[in-house]
Amino acid sequence: MKKSVLLKHIGKRIKDIRVGKGLSQVDLVGRIEGKIDTTNISRIESGRTNPTIFTLYRIAEALEVQLSEITGFQETNEN
């Protein structure tokens, strides 16, 4: 899978989950600890930036979903 396709897929999943929960980008940013703003969320949702795995994890926590729901990849229980 091309990087651009993957980033758009992840961004669409984040937006779909956020909208499905009735949250605005401002609402989502308010739930995330750390330095992230609506510009970052907009860029992630549109696939225009490559977020770190930690950023994706924090977004997943804020949306109250598993990281795998955003990425489409299965999580493992390895330490």
LUMVOTI-769228 format. One record per atom (N, C-alpha, C): residue number from 1; residue in three letters; x, y, z. Coordinates in nm, 4 decimals, decimal comma. Layout:
<rs>
+-----+--------+----------+----------+----------+
| num | residu |        x |        y |        z |
+-----+--------+----------+----------+----------+
| NUM |    ALA |        X |        Y |        Z |
...
+-----+--------+----------+----------+----------+
</rs>
This chain:
<rs>
+-----+--------+----------+----------+----------+
| num | residu |        x |        y |        z |
+-----+--------+----------+----------+----------+
|   1 |    MET |   0,0851 |  -0,1183 |   0,0000 |
|   1 |    MET |   0,0000 |   0,0000 |   0,0000 |
|   1 |    MET |   0,0894 |   0,1242 |   0,0000 |
|   2 |    LYS |   0,0563 |   0,2193 |  -0,0833 |
|   2 |    LYS |   0,1323 |   0,3435 |  -0,0888 |
|   2 |    LYS |   0,1111 |   0,4238 |   0,0391 |
|   3 |    LYS |   0,2137 |   0,5002 |   0,0744 |
|   3 |    LYS |   0,2079 |   0,5834 |   0,1943 |
|   3 |    LYS |   0,0892 |   0,6796 |   0,1894 |
|   4 |    SER |   0,0676 |   0,7451 |   0,0758 |
|   4 |    SER |  -0,0413 |   0,8428 |   0,0647 |
|   4 |    SER |  -0,1777 |   0,7767 |   0,0827 |
|   5 |    VAL |  -0,1931 |   0,6570 |   0,0313 |
|   5 |    VAL |  -0,3196 |   0,5837 |   0,0456 |
|   5 |    VAL |  -0,3414 |   0,5461 |   0,1914 |
|   6 |    LEU |  -0,2359 |   0,4998 |   0,2568 |
|   6 |    LEU |  -0,2452 |   0,4621 |   0,3978 |
|   6 |    LEU |  -0,2813 |   0,5821 |   0,4847 |
|   7 |    LEU |  -0,2163 |   0,6953 |   0,4611 |
|   7 |    LEU |  -0,2449 |   0,8150 |   0,5401 |
|   7 |    LEU |  -0,3887 |   0,8621 |   0,5199 |
|   8 |    LYS |  -0,4389 |   0,8560 |   0,3977 |
|   8 |    LYS |  -0,5777 |   0,8951 |   0,3719 |
|   8 |    LYS |  -0,6749 |   0,7986 |   0,4381 |
|   9 |    HIS |  -0,6420 |   0,6700 |   0,4360 |
|   9 |    HIS |  -0,7265 |   0,5690 |   0,5009 |
|   9 |    HIS |  -0,7354 |   0,5952 |   0,6515 |
|  10 |    ILE |  -0,6216 |   0,6172 |   0,7145 |
|  10 |    ILE |  -0,6191 |   0,6426 |   0,8588 |
|  10 |    ILE |  -0,6940 |   0,7716 |   0,8902 |
|  11 |    GLY |  -0,6696 |   0,8756 |   0,8122 |
|  11 |    GLY |  -0,7388 |   1,0026 |   0,8341 |
|  11 |    GLY |  -0,8891 |   0,9903 |   0,8207 |
|  12 |    LYS |  -0,9336 |   0,9161 |   0,7210 |
|  12 |    LYS |  -1,0776 |   0,8959 |   0,7014 |
|  12 |    LYS |  -1,1374 |   0,8193 |   0,8182 |
|  13 |    ARG |  -1,0665 |   0,7187 |   0,8674 |
|  13 |    ARG |  -1,1157 |   0,6411 |   0,9820 |
|  13 |    ARG |  -1,1304 |   0,7312 |   1,1045 |
|  14 |    ILE |  -1,0321 |   0,8160 |   1,1290 |
|  14 |    ILE |  -1,0387 |   0,9072 |   1,2435 |
|  14 |    ILE |  -1,1590 |   0,9994 |   1,2290 |
|  15 |    LYS |  -1,1751 |   1,0589 |   1,1123 |
|  15 |    LYS |  -1,2871 |   1,1509 |   1,0903 |
|  15 |    LYS |  -1,4209 |   1,0787 |   1,1036 |
|  16 |    ASP |  -1,4326 |   0,9610 |   1,0443 |
|  16 |    ASP |  -1,5582 |   0,8856 |   1,0527 |
|  16 |    ASP |  -1,5941 |   0,8528 |   1,1972 |
|  17 |    ILE |  -1,4952 |   0,8108 |   1,2748 |
|  17 |    ILE |  -1,5201 |   0,7780 |   1,4157 |
|  17 |    ILE |  -1,5576 |   0,9038 |   1,4927 |
|  18 |    ARG |  -1,4826 |   1,0126 |   1,4705 |
|  18 |    ARG |  -1,5092 |   1,1387 |   1,5401 |
|  18 |    ARG |  -1,6497 |   1,1890 |   1,5104 |
|  19 |    VAL |  -1,6853 |   1,1942 |   1,3832 |
|  19 |    VAL |  -1,8180 |   1,2422 |   1,3428 |
|  19 |    VAL |  -1,9263 |   1,1485 |   1,3958 |
|  20 |    GLY |  -1,9005 |   1,0193 |   1,3916 |
|  20 |    GLY |  -1,9961 |   0,9212 |   1,4432 |
|  20 |    GLY |  -2,0248 |   0,9379 |   1,5912 |
|  21 |    LYS |  -1,9284 |   0,9925 |   1,6632 |
|  21 |    LYS |  -1,9457 |   1,0171 |   1,8063 |
|  21 |    LYS |  -1,9981 |   1,1575 |   1,8342 |
|  22 |    GLY |  -2,0256 |   1,2319 |   1,7262 |
|  22 |    GLY |  -2,0804 |   1,3666 |   1,7418 |
|  22 |    GLY |  -1,9798 |   1,4682 |   1,7924 |
|  23 |    LEU |  -1,8519 |   1,4470 |   1,7628 |
|  23 |    LEU |  -1,7473 |   1,5367 |   1,8104 |
|  23 |    LEU |  -1,6971 |   1,6263 |   1,6975 |
|  24 |    SER |  -1,6704 |   1,7504 |   1,7308 |
|  24 |    SER |  -1,6036 |   1,8397 |   1,6363 |
|  24 |    SER |  -1,4528 |   1,8205 |   1,6520 |
|  25 |    GLN |  -1,3766 |   1,8794 |   1,5626 |
|  25 |    GLN |  -1,2313 |   1,8737 |   1,5776 |
|  25 |    GLN |  -1,1884 |   1,9426 |   1,7065 |
|  26 |    VAL |  -1,2547 |   2,0505 |   1,7430 |
|  26 |    VAL |  -1,2248 |   2,1214 |   1,8678 |
|  26 |    VAL |  -1,2510 |   2,0300 |   1,9873 |
|  27 |    ASP |  -1,3633 |   1,9574 |   1,9840 |
|  27 |    ASP |  -1,3946 |   1,8635 |   2,0919 |
|  27 |    ASP |  -1,2850 |   1,7582 |   2,1050 |
|  28 |    LEU |  -1,2416 |   1,7047 |   1,9918 |
|  28 |    LEU |  -1,1387 |   1,6008 |   1,9933 |
|  28 |    LEU |  -1,0086 |   1,6544 |   2,0514 |
|  29 |    VAL |  -0,9666 |   1,7719 |   2,0082 |
|  29 |    VAL |  -0,8437 |   1,8321 |   2,0598 |
|  29 |    VAL |  -0,8527 |   1,8499 |   2,2113 |
|  30 |    GLY |  -0,9692 |   1,8874 |   2,2605 |
|  30 |    GLY |  -0,9884 |   1,9051 |   2,4041 |
|  30 |    GLY |  -0,9730 |   1,7773 |   2,4841 |
|  31 |    ARG |  -0,9888 |   1,6643 |   2,4198 |
|  31 |    ARG |  -0,9758 |   1,5347 |   2,4866 |
|  31 |    ARG |  -0,8339 |   1,4784 |   2,4808 |
|  32 |    ILE |  -0,7482 |   1,5393 |   2,4010 |
|  32 |    ILE |  -0,6129 |   1,4871 |   2,3794 |
|  32 |    ILE |  -0,5138 |   1,5630 |   2,4665 |
|  33 |    GLU |  -0,4348 |   1,4879 |   2,5411 |
|  33 |    GLU |  -0,3290 |   1,5495 |   2,6203 |
|  33 |    GLU |  -0,2083 |   1,5731 |   2,5310 |
|  34 |    GLY |  -0,1492 |   1,6888 |   2,5423 |
|  34 |    GLY |  -0,0292 |   1,7157 |   2,4638 |
|  34 |    GLY |  -0,0504 |   1,8247 |   2,3615 |
|  35 |    LYS |   0,0525 |   1,8444 |   2,2833 |
|  35 |    LYS |   0,0539 |   1,9537 |   2,1858 |
|  35 |    LYS |  -0,0051 |   1,9084 |   2,0534 |
|  36 |    ILE |  -0,1329 |   1,9265 |   2,0402 |
|  36 |    ILE |  -0,2012 |   1,8983 |   1,9140 |
|  36 |    ILE |  -0,3162 |   1,9976 |   1,9034 |
|  37 |    ASP |  -0,3368 |   2,0513 |   1,7853 |
|  37 |    ASP |  -0,4434 |   2,1492 |   1,7675 |
|  37 |    ASP |  -0,5313 |   2,1096 |   1,6490 |
|  38 |    THR |  -0,6312 |   2,1914 |   1,6219 |
|  38 |    THR |  -0,7255 |   2,1574 |   1,5150 |
|  38 |    THR |  -0,6579 |   2,1537 |   1,3781 |
|  39 |    THR |  -0,5534 |   2,2334 |   1,3594 |
|  39 |    THR |  -0,4797 |   2,2281 |   1,2328 |
|  39 |    THR |  -0,4173 |   2,0907 |   1,2143 |
|  40 |    ASN |  -0,3571 |   2,0374 |   1,3224 |
|  40 |    ASN |  -0,2987 |   1,9030 |   1,3159 |
|  40 |    ASN |  -0,4046 |   1,7985 |   1,2857 |
|  41 |    ILE |  -0,5182 |   1,8073 |   1,3543 |
|  41 |    ILE |  -0,6259 |   1,7101 |   1,3331 |
|  41 |    ILE |  -0,6753 |   1,7181 |   1,1889 |
|  42 |    SER |  -0,6930 |   1,8384 |   1,1380 |
|  42 |    SER |  -0,7381 |   1,8563 |   1,0002 |
|  42 |    SER |  -0,6399 |   1,7936 |   0,9017 |
|  43 |    ARG |  -0,5122 |   1,8144 |   0,9237 |
|  43 |    ARG |  -0,4099 |   1,7577 |   0,8344 |
|  43 |    ARG |  -0,4063 |   1,6054 |   0,8429 |
|  44 |    ILE |  -0,4231 |   1,5527 |   0,9633 |
|  44 |    ILE |  -0,4256 |   1,4071 |   0,9803 |
|  44 |    ILE |  -0,5474 |   1,3492 |   0,9103 |
|  45 |    GLU |  -0,6643 |   1,4098 |   0,9336 |
|  45 |    GLU |  -0,7880 |   1,3585 |   0,8745 |
|  45 |    GLU |  -0,7876 |   1,3651 |   0,7216 |
|  46 |    SER |  -0,7166 |   1,4597 |   0,6660 |
|  46 |    SER |  -0,7117 |   1,4721 |   0,5198 |
|  46 |    SER |  -0,5949 |   1,3951 |   0,4585 |
|  47 |    GLY |  -0,5144 |   1,3308 |   0,5428 |
|  47 |    GLY |  -0,4022 |   1,2521 |   0,4926 |
|  47 |    GLY |  -0,2841 |   1,3352 |   0,4469 |
|  48 |    ARG |  -0,2771 |   1,4601 |   0,4918 |
|  48 |    ARG |  -0,1694 |   1,5495 |   0,4477 |
|  48 |    ARG |  -0,0478 |   1,5481 |   0,5385 |
|  49 |    THR |  -0,0533 |   1,4730 |   0,6484 |
|  49 |    THR |   0,0613 |   1,4644 |   0,7383 |
|  49 |    THR |   0,0748 |   1,3216 |   0,7876 |
|  50 |    ASN |   0,1934 |   1,2878 |   0,8297 |
|  50 |    ASN |   0,2235 |   1,1537 |   0,8770 |
|  50 |    ASN |   0,2360 |   1,1579 |   1,0292 |
|  51 |    PRO |   0,1282 |   1,1280 |   1,1026 |
|  51 |    PRO |   0,1343 |   1,1352 |   1,2485 |
|  51 |    PRO |   0,2204 |   1,0228 |   1,3053 |
|  52 |    THR |   0,2793 |   1,0499 |   1,4204 |
|  52 |    THR |   0,3552 |   0,9451 |   1,4880 |
|  52 |    THR |   0,2584 |   0,8417 |   1,5435 |
|  53 |    ILE |   0,3104 |   0,7258 |   1,5734 |
|  53 |    ILE |   0,2271 |   0,6210 |   1,6321 |
|  53 |    ILE |   0,1740 |   0,6673 |   1,7675 |
|  54 |    PHE |   0,2534 |   0,7450 |   1,8412 |
|  54 |    PHE |   0,2082 |   0,7955 |   1,9709 |
|  54 |    PHE |   0,0922 |   0,8933 |   1,9536 |
|  55 |    THR |   0,0971 |   0,9772 |   1,8512 |
|  55 |    THR |  -0,0142 |   1,0688 |   1,8235 |
|  55 |    THR |  -0,1402 |   0,9900 |   1,7899 |
|  56 |    LEU |  -0,1267 |   0,8877 |   1,7075 |
|  56 |    LEU |  -0,2425 |   0,8036 |   1,6744 |
|  56 |    LEU |  -0,2978 |   0,7360 |   1,7993 |
|  57 |    TYR |  -0,2094 |   0,6924 |   1,8873 |
|  57 |    TYR |  -0,2523 |   0,6291 |   2,0122 |
|  57 |    TYR |  -0,3317 |   0,7278 |   2,0975 |
|  58 |    ARG |  -0,2832 |   0,8508 |   2,1088 |
|  58 |    ARG |  -0,3546 |   0,9520 |   2,1881 |
|  58 |    ARG |  -0,4897 |   0,9860 |   2,1259 |
|  59 |    ILE |  -0,4970 |   0,9911 |   1,9937 |
|  59 |    ILE |  -0,6248 |   1,0151 |   1,9264 |
|  59 |    ILE |  -0,7206 |   0,8997 |   1,9540 |
|  60 |    ALA |  -0,6706 |   0,7775 |   1,9446 |
|  60 |    ALA |  -0,7548 |   0,6604 |   1,9726 |
|  60 |    ALA |  -0,8081 |   0,6654 |   2,1152 |
|  61 |    GLU |  -0,7222 |   0,6995 |   2,2106 |
|  61 |    GLU |  -0,7670 |   0,7117 |   2,3499 |
|  61 |    GLU |  -0,8757 |   0,8175 |   2,3623 |
|  62 |    ALA |  -0,8553 |   0,9320 |   2,2981 |
|  62 |    ALA |  -0,9525 |   1,0414 |   2,3052 |
|  62 |    ALA |  -1,0858 |   1,0023 |   2,2427 |
|  63 |    LEU |  -1,0810 |   0,9182 |   2,1408 |
|  63 |    LEU |  -1,2034 |   0,8713 |   2,0745 |
|  63 |    LEU |  -1,2624 |   0,7472 |   2,1423 |
|  64 |    GLU |  -1,1902 |   0,6968 |   2,2429 |
|  64 |    GLU |  -1,2331 |   0,5782 |   2,3182 |
|  64 |    GLU |  -1,2494 |   0,4568 |   2,2275 |
|  65 |    VAL |  -1,1485 |   0,4365 |   2,1416 |
|  65 |    VAL |  -1,1442 |   0,3197 |   2,0535 |
|  65 |    VAL |  -1,0051 |   0,2581 |   2,0612 |
|  66 |    GLN |  -0,9943 |   0,1358 |   2,0135 |
|  66 |    GLN |  -0,8641 |   0,0713 |   2,0039 |
|  66 |    GLN |  -0,7879 |   0,1307 |   1,8854 |
|  67 |    LEU |  -0,6570 |   0,1341 |   1,8971 |
|  67 |    LEU |  -0,5737 |   0,1847 |   1,7887 |
|  67 |    LEU |  -0,6001 |   0,1089 |   1,6588 |
|  68 |    SER |  -0,6287 |  -0,0186 |   1,6704 |
|  68 |    SER |  -0,6553 |  -0,1003 |   1,5509 |
|  68 |    SER |  -0,7799 |  -0,0543 |   1,4757 |
|  69 |    GLU |  -0,8738 |   0,0101 |   1,5450 |
|  69 |    GLU |  -0,9928 |   0,0619 |   1,4770 |
|  69 |    GLU |  -0,9572 |   0,1791 |   1,3856 |
|  70 |    ILE |  -0,8508 |   0,2493 |   1,4194 |
|  70 |    ILE |  -0,8059 |   0,3616 |   1,3376 |
|  70 |    ILE |  -0,7166 |   0,3134 |   1,2242 |
|  71 |    THR |  -0,6240 |   0,2253 |   1,2566 |
|  71 |    THR |  -0,5254 |   0,1827 |   1,1570 |
|  71 |    THR |  -0,5736 |   0,0696 |   1,0683 |
|  72 |    GLY |  -0,6629 |  -0,0122 |   1,1213 |
|  72 |    GLY |  -0,7051 |  -0,1303 |   1,0479 |
|  72 |    GLY |  -0,6127 |  -0,2481 |   1,0692 |
|  73 |    PHE |  -0,5076 |  -0,2281 |   1,1518 |
|  73 |    PHE |  -0,4132 |  -0,3349 |   1,1826 |
|  73 |    PHE |  -0,4486 |  -0,3967 |   1,3162 |
|  74 |    GLN |  -0,4276 |  -0,5253 |   1,3287 |
|  74 |    GLN |  -0,4558 |  -0,5957 |   1,4532 |
|  74 |    GLN |  -0,3458 |  -0,5691 |   1,5550 |
|  75 |    GLU |  -0,3862 |  -0,5457 |   1,6807 |
|  75 |    GLU |  -0,2900 |  -0,5265 |   1,7885 |
|  75 |    GLU |  -0,2506 |  -0,6615 |   1,8454 |
|  76 |    THR |  -0,1295 |  -0,6678 |   1,9005 |
|  76 |    THR |  -0,0844 |  -0,7885 |   1,9692 |
|  76 |    THR |  -0,0631 |  -0,7557 |   2,1157 |
|  77 |    ASN |  -0,0547 |  -0,8566 |   2,1974 |
|  77 |    ASN |  -0,0336 |  -0,8374 |   2,3409 |
|  77 |    ASN |   0,1121 |  -0,8564 |   2,3797 |
|  78 |    GLU |   0,2034 |  -0,8395 |   2,2870 |
|  78 |    GLU |   0,3453 |  -0,8549 |   2,3153 |
|  78 |    GLU |   0,3956 |  -0,7356 |   2,3938 |
|  79 |    ASN |   0,4927 |  -0,7605 |   2,4813 |
|  79 |    ASN |   0,5521 |  -0,6518 |   2,5621 |
|  79 |    ASN |   0,6692 |  -0,5917 |   2,4918 |
+-----+--------+----------+----------+----------+
</rs>
